[in-house]
Amino acid sequence: MNQLIKIEDAVKGAMMEAHKVNVFSASKLDAEKNFAIQLLYKNELATKTAQNNPVSVQNAIINLAAIGISLNPATKHAYLVPRDNAICLDISYMGLMHLAQEIGSIMWGQAKVVYANDSYENQGVDKAPLHKFNSFGDRGQKIGVYCTVKLPCGDYLTEEMSAEQIEQVRNTSKSKNSSYSPWNTFEEEMWRKTVVKRASKYWPKSSNRLDAAIHTLNEHEGIVESVISDEWLSVKDKMLSLAESGTDIELSGFIDAHMVDFSEPNNNELVNWLHSQWPKGSKTRNAARIRDGRNQINLYIDIFSRNEESEIKESLEEMSELEVRVVLKEMTRRSLDTQAVKDYYIELKQA
């Protein structure tokens, strides 16, 4: 009985703060309080987690009130779930779509997984795709997922993600290898939720409630996708391009421009995210290439520092322009004189 009272006290203790940020009516928030208590009684793990971490319960209730998403089990929009020794507000892809409709961003939407045996045809970003499948037969492996919405203006927007792109997002989750991770317990739900989150970036917004919902999800799922910007994507594309067609020096110089040690993840979020973007099976090979590139940079620096004209010109003739810039940048970082090398390089370019 003491456990149950403690859980109820934790929920009730959040109500004063919840009312301050509440987008529900007062009576609806009271109903959500009851839904919350029911969910926390639902299983032993939820009860134990709520008892041991009542602050997480209160944070979840406050987030619930601020976002305005319901815990009503009949809607399947949101849940209170135990995760990593805390109670977290989890929002389904249906909840995100409902929220977007409620705030007027979209008129309606759907998110569906595409399987290998389905028939799928992209009709353009402004049209709904053609997706045909046998609901009761063998559809094969999951190969992608899409989200199509109809905007208030009548236009359609479609966002697609391949299985490989979903895997990249999954790899940013700190909990991906844990038994409690939704990526392991509700994989198809996570595919749909991921594409809805990605698609929502392009929907018109009339409220920050949807952004708050996605931020809450990313935070509790351990996903850094919320901070993945166009600049980060550009850095990733350049990195993978150099890995495919650049030289070891060019790849090494690019990597060293963004991090100190790329061989292992560290506390820098950009570095951690980039580290997860290497294609499967390529991390070890590219780490070796980066080391070789650094060794080659050091060899060229030794040659350039001896200031022998013939050696310098011979080296410059075999280097790409990007390789020269990489070596000169490293020499500048080490406070070494680069003027002679620059003069010889200009002379070669003009010849």
C-alpha positions in Angstrom: 0.0 0.0 0.0 2.9 2.4 0.7 4.2 1.9 -2.8 0.9 2.8 -4.3 0.5 5.9 -2.2 4.1 7.0 -3.0 3.3 6.7 -6.8 0.1 8.7 -6.4 1.9 11.3 -4.4 4.5 11.6 -7.1 1.8 12.2 -9.8 -0.1 14.6 -7.6 3.1 16.4 -6.7 3.6 17.4 -10.4 0.1 18.9 -10.8 0.8 22.4 -9.6 3.6 22.9 -12.1 1.7 21.0 -14.7 -1.2 23.5 -14.4 1.2 26.3 -15.1 2.1 24.9 -18.5 -1.1 23.1 -19.2 -2.7 23.2 -22.7 -5.5 20.9 -21.6 -8.6 22.1 -19.8 -8.4 21.7 -16.0 -10.8 18.8 -16.0 -8.9 17.0 -18.8 -5.6 17.4 -16.9 -7.3 15.7 -13.9 -8.3 12.9 -16.2 -4.7 12.6 -17.4 -3.6 12.3 -13.8 -5.8 9.3 -13.4 -4.5 7.7 -16.6 -1.0 8.3 -15.4 -1.6 6.5 -12.1 -3.2 3.6 -14.0 -0.3 3.2 -16.3 2.2 3.3 -13.5 0.3 0.5 -11.7 0.2 -1.5 -15.0 3.2 -3.7 -14.4 5.8 -4.4 -11.7 8.7 -2.7 -13.6 6.7 0.6 -14.1 5.7 0.5 -10.4 9.2 -0.1 -9.1 10.7 2.5 -11.4 8.2 5.2 -10.4 8.7 4.4 -6.8 12.5 4.7 -7.1 12.5 7.7 -9.3 9.5 9.9 -8.5 11.1 13.0 -10.0 11.1 11.3 -13.4 7.3 10.8 -13.0 6.8 14.4 -12.2 8.9 15.5 -15.3 6.9 13.2 -17.5 3.6 14.7 -16.3 4.8 18.2 -16.8 5.9 17.4 -20.3 2.6 15.8 -21.0 0.7 18.9 -19.9 2.9 21.2 -21.9 2.7 19.2 -25.1 -1.0 18.4 -24.7 -0.9 14.7 -25.6 -3.3 12.2 -23.9 -2.4 9.1 -22.0 -5.8 7.7 -22.7 -5.1 4.0 -23.5 -7.9 4.0 -26.1 -6.2 6.6 -28.3 -2.7 4.9 -28.2 -1.1 8.4 -28.5 1.2 8.4 -25.5 2.4 6.2 -22.7 4.5 6.4 -19.5 7.2 3.8 -19.8 10.1 2.7 -17.6 13.3 3.3 -19.4 16.9 3.4 -18.1 15.7 3.6 -14.4 13.3 6.5 -15.1 9.7 7.0 -16.2 9.6 8.6 -19.6 6.8 10.1 -21.7 6.7 8.1 -24.9 4.7 9.4 -27.8 3.6 7.1 -30.7 3.8 8.1 -34.3 0.0 8.2 -34.2 0.3 10.7 -31.3 2.6 12.9 -33.3 0.3 12.9 -36.3 -2.7 13.6 -34.1 -0.8 16.5 -32.5 0.1 17.9 -35.9 -3.6 17.8 -37.0 -4.7 19.4 -33.8 -2.4 22.4 -34.1 -3.3 22.8 -37.8 0.0 21.8 -39.4 -1.6 19.0 -41.5 -5.1 17.9 -42.4 -4.3 14.2 -42.2 -1.3 11.9 -42.6 -0.1 8.3 -42.7 3.2 6.5 -42.1 3.8 3.1 -43.6 6.6 0.6 -43.8 7.5 -0.7 -47.2 8.6 -4.4 -47.6 10.6 -6.1 -50.3 7.5 -7.8 -51.9 5.4 -4.6 -51.9 4.8 -2.5 -55.0 5.9 1.1 -54.2 6.1 4.0 -56.6 7.2 7.5 -55.7 4.9 10.1 -57.3 7.0 13.1 -56.3 7.2 15.0 -53.0 3.9 16.8 -53.7 1.9 13.7 -54.3 0.9 10.6 -52.4 3.0 7.5 -53.4 1.4 4.4 -54.9 1.8 1.6 -52.4 0.2 -1.7 -53.0 0.7 -4.8 -50.9 -0.8 -8.1 -49.7 -1.8 -7.5 -46.1 -2.1 -11.3 -45.4 0.9 -12.7 -47.4 4.7 -12.8 -47.0 5.8 -9.2 -47.6 9.5 -9.9 -47.2 12.0 -7.8 -45.4 11.5 -4.1 -44.4 13.3 -2.0 -47.0 12.0 1.5 -46.2 9.3 3.7 -44.7 7.4 6.8 -45.8 5.2 9.5 -44.4 2.6 11.3 -46.5 0.5 14.2 -45.2 -2.0 16.6 -46.7 -1.4 20.2 -45.9 -4.2 22.8 -45.2 -3.5 24.3 -48.6 -4.4 21.0 -50.2 -0.8 20.0 -51.3 0.8 16.7 -50.3 4.2 16.2 -48.8 5.9 12.8 -48.8 9.1 11.9 -46.9 10.9 8.6 -47.5 13.7 6.9 -45.6 15.5 3.7 -46.6 16.4 0.9 -44.3 20.0 2.1 -44.3 18.9 5.6 -43.2 16.7 4.2 -40.5 19.7 2.2 -39.3 21.8 5.4 -39.2 19.3 7.0 -36.9 19.1 3.9 -34.8 22.8 4.0 -34.4 22.6 7.5 -32.8 20.5 6.0 -29.9 22.5 5.4 -26.8 20.0 2.7 -25.8 20.0 0.8 -29.0 21.7 -2.3 -27.5 19.6 -2.3 -24.3 16.8 -4.7 -23.7 14.4 -1.9 -22.8 15.1 0.0 -26.1 12.1 0.6 -28.2 14.3 -0.2 -31.2 14.3 -3.8 -29.9 10.8 -4.1 -28.6 8.8 -2.0 -31.1 10.9 -1.8 -34.2 8.2 -1.1 -36.8 6.8 1.6 -34.5 10.2 3.2 -34.3 10.6 3.1 -38.1 7.3 5.0 -38.5 8.0 7.4 -35.7 11.5 8.2 -37.2 10.1 9.1 -40.6 7.3 11.2 -39.0 9.9 13.1 -37.0 11.9 13.7 -40.1 8.9 14.7 -42.2 7.6 17.2 -39.5 10.6 19.5 -40.2 8.9 20.5 -43.4 5.4 21.0 -42.1 4.0 24.5 -41.4 4.0 25.1 -37.6 1.4 27.1 -35.7 2.6 25.9 -32.3 5.8 24.7 -30.7 4.0 21.7 -29.1 5.1 19.4 -31.9 8.7 20.5 -31.6 8.5 19.9 -27.9 7.1 16.4 -28.4 9.9 15.5 -30.8 12.5 16.9 -28.5 11.1 14.9 -25.5 11.2 11.7 -27.6 14.7 12.2 -28.8 15.9 13.0 -25.3 14.4 9.9 -23.7 15.3 7.6 -26.6 18.9 8.8 -26.5 18.8 10.0 -30.1 20.8 13.0 -31.2 18.8 13.5 -34.4 17.2 16.6 -33.0 20.6 18.4 -33.3 21.4 17.0 -36.7 21.5 20.1 -38.9 22.1 20.7 -42.6 25.7 21.6 -41.7 26.2 18.2 -40.0 24.7 16.4 -43.0 27.0 18.4 -45.3 30.0 17.3 -43.2 28.9 13.7 -43.3 28.4 13.8 -47.1 31.9 15.3 -47.6 33.5 12.7 -45.3 31.9 9.8 -47.1 32.8 11.3 -50.5 36.4 11.6 -49.5 36.4 8.1 -48.1 35.2 6.8 -51.5 37.2 8.9 -53.9 39.7 11.0 -52.0 43.3 10.3 -51.0 44.4 9.2 -47.6 45.9 12.7 -47.0 42.7 14.4 -48.1 40.6 12.2 -45.8 42.9 12.6 -42.9 43.0 16.3 -43.3 39.2 16.6 -43.4 38.9 14.4 -40.3 41.5 16.3 -38.3 39.7 19.5 -39.2 36.6 18.3 -37.3 38.1 16.3 -34.4 41.2 15.5 -32.5 40.9 11.7 -32.5 38.4 10.0 -34.7 39.4 6.4 -33.9 37.0 6.2 -31.0 33.8 8.1 -30.1 34.1 10.9 -27.5 31.9 13.4 -25.7 31.6 15.6 -28.8 28.1 15.0 -30.2 29.1 15.8 -33.8 32.1 13.4 -33.5 29.9 10.7 -32.1 27.3 11.1 -34.8 29.9 11.2 -37.6 31.5 8.1 -36.1 28.2 6.2 -36.5 27.8 7.2 -40.2 30.6 5.0 -41.6 29.0 2.2 -43.7 29.1 -1.2 -42.1 32.5 -2.9 -42.4 34.4 0.3 -43.3 35.3 1.8 -39.9 38.5 -0.2 -39.5 39.6 0.3 -43.1 39.1 4.1 -42.9 40.7 4.4 -39.5 43.8 2.8 -41.1 43.6 5.2 -44.0 43.4 8.2 -41.7 46.5 7.0 -39.8 48.4 6.5 -43.1 47.3 9.9 -44.2 48.7 11.5 -41.1 52.0 9.6 -41.6 52.2 10.9 -45.2 51.5 14.5 -44.0 54.4 14.2 -41.6 56.7 13.0 -44.4 55.8 15.9 -46.6 56.3 18.3 -43.7 59.8 16.9 -43.2 60.6 17.4 -46.9 59.2 21.0 -47.0 61.0 21.9 -43.8 64.4 21.0 -45.3 63.8 23.7 -47.8 65.4 21.9 -50.7 63.9 23.3 -53.9 64.2 20.2 -56.0 62.6 18.0 -53.3 59.8 20.5 -52.6 58.9 20.9 -56.3 59.0 17.1 -56.9 56.7 16.6 -54.0 54.3 19.4 -55.1 54.1 17.9 -58.6 52.7 14.6 -57.2 50.2 16.2 -54.8 46.7 17.3 -55.4 45.7 20.9 -54.6 43.7 19.7 -51.6 46.7 17.7 -50.3 48.9 20.8 -50.5 46.3 22.8 -48.5 46.1 20.1 -45.9 49.9 19.9 -45.4 50.3 23.7 -45.3 47.5 24.0 -42.8 49.2 21.5 -40.5 52.5 23.3 -40.9 50.8 26.6 -39.9 49.3 24.8 -36.9 52.8 23.8 -35.9 54.1 27.4 -36.4 56.4 26.3 -39.3 57.3 28.6 -42.2 55.2 27.9 -45.3 56.2 30.8 -47.5 58.8 29.0 -49.6 56.4 26.1 -50.3 53.6 28.5 -51.3 56.0 30.4 -53.7 57.1 27.1 -55.3 53.5 25.9 -55.7 52.4 29.2 -57.3 55.4 28.9 -59.7 54.3 25.4 -60.7 50.7 26.4 -61.2 51.7 29.2 -63.5 54.2 27.1 -65.5 
